[in-house]
Amino acid sequence: MSATSPYRLNVNEQAEKLAQFLARADEMRAIGRDLNIPGRGRIVFAGMGSSHFASYESWETLSKLGLASWWLPASELIDVGAGLITPGTLLCLTSQSGESAEITQILNQFDLSDVDVLGITNNPESNLAKHSNYLVDLKAGPEATVSTKTYLNSLAALQLLFADVSHSHESSRVSLSKTVDSIDEFIAELDSHIDSANKIFPHKKNNVCVGRGVAGASSQTAGLILKEAAKMSIEGTTSASFRHGPIEISGSELSVTFFDHGTEPHNSLNLKLASDLESSGSSITWIGDKGTGAKLPSPDRAGTNPRICDTLSFQTLSFALAARTGVEAGSFAYASKVTNTL
């Protein structure tokens, strides 16, 4: 593995860039208050890839509070936006480049004159930035290929923007600050963690990542990033979805990695699924503190942001698996940093 590859260098910079972003926590809070979330008739979250998964927790939080909110891929919003995007809607679009094909299509296709666009992007000169009524510049710096710094900063931005709605701004700020220290310490020993992940992760024909709730967003992001960075076919789905049919691939050639944040009832449900899978002969690995099977390397999770810790875990695994597949982790053969084709 190369410790100086563009992807590895971007991973190494994550703690620093997250710390710099957190210095703007008051700015995020001010934007969040200006958004007047409780007074909105509807809030729509959309993006593609990891940018889409980044906003899951915000959507979940607003939904639990009884606020009318939708979370869907930008590609699907293109198809249903005519009915979903109504006057007064807050349209939250997350795109690291601000130039993704689907985001550009939404901005061009719909009349947004009576809509407030919240744009979250790493490119303040982008098409998304220019169309935004409220703009969050991630300021993560240049990123070579796979989303790293921009994804972590997107998670932090979304948490801080919407934290006041659930009266959790201060606790979120403290948690994110602890997370910076935790991932900084983890990255300092990254080579050792990569070696551990390589020894722990089973050699199987079929590989799946699963989780529930917010951890399910992590498992789906992991499936995306591991395919992208390690060129290995690993399915990312939810634990519940896996029971509905895919469980038929259980057996000695299946490895399942659980993303679990230790909350109930999700933890108990995950443990039950893991037990069923182990009974079939499947191998289990676990990302989180309260689990079974072999635990994959993770930053210290005490008082930290679990999704950011999840991210460091699957990034670590991506380097280990790239070594197995014989590729430079994070290198692109067919994709590009900006997907500009629908």
Number of C-alpha atoms within 10 A of each C-alpha: 16 12 12 10 15 18 23 22 15 22 20 21 16 23 22 15 20 26 17 16 20 19 12 12 19 14 14 23 19 13 18 22 16 11 19 11 18 15 9 14 14 19 24 21 24 26 27 22 16 24 25 20 26 29 25 23 20 20 22 16 17 19 14 11 12 9 18 15 21 17 20 17 18 27 17 13 22 16 11 11 15 12 8 14 20 17 14 16 19 25 23 22 27 30 30 30 23 24 20 23 16 23 27 18 16 20 17 12 12 13 13 18 9 12 17 19 23 24 25 29 27 26 21 18 13 17 18 28 24 13 17 19 15 19 18 22 19 24 17 25 13 11 19 18 19 26 21 25 25 28 23 23 29 29 22 24 26 22 25 27 24 24 22 17 16 11 10 13 20 13 12 20 20 13 17 24 18 18 25 23 16 21 26 19 14 23 19 11 11 22 16 13 22 23 15 17 24 20 12 16 21 17 15 13 11 17 20 23 27 27 28 24 18 21 27 25 24 32 32 23 24 29 21 17 25 26 18 22 24 26 22 17 15 21 20 26 22 23 26 15 13 18 11 9 8 11 16 9 16 19 16 15 15 22 26 27 24 32 33 28 24 16 12 9 9 17 20 14 15 23 17 12 18 24 15 14 21 20 12 15 14 20 24 22 21 23 27 25 15 14 21 17 18 16 20 23 25 24 23 19 20 12 15 21 24 25 24 22 25 25 22 22 23 25 26 28 26 26 29 23 24 22 17 15 12 11 16 19 27 25 20 17 8 6 11 12 14 14 13 12 7 10
